[in-house]
Amino acid sequence: MLTLSMVVGLNLYMIVIMWNNHLKENKLGYWSHWWRAMKLSGALFIHAFLPDVLTDYASKELSDD
């Protein structure tokens, strides 16, 4: 019988696998990924309130790969 703790454990395991694959595919370490995501989210936050500011920053950053 599958218990709740087993389901939660399997879900966490899958999240860790997907997380590690994402970092490897993008050739980034945890902290460099974190910094890049924070920069992009900050730019998008500003852009949400001021649509004429940082209009293509996120697109250019993501396409530079």
Steps between C-alpha positions, in 0.01 A plus 500: 500500500629846404512732800491879498865521607598277207310724256658814644843336489457398137384848404798661673733254330355587159532872571868458591563297183329761282680784681842341447422426134397862444827629646709251300317572173565872544857446623441709810573453866236564762615851593560620143152372409357674805669832414384487138142419601498785755628751242235394248219498756602845622497636145160342433363641826608852400365448149161394639453844657688705238430336161731737309799402717710187439276401210735236357749437783375152593468390137856610421639337814332169424598501133869564578549133589 
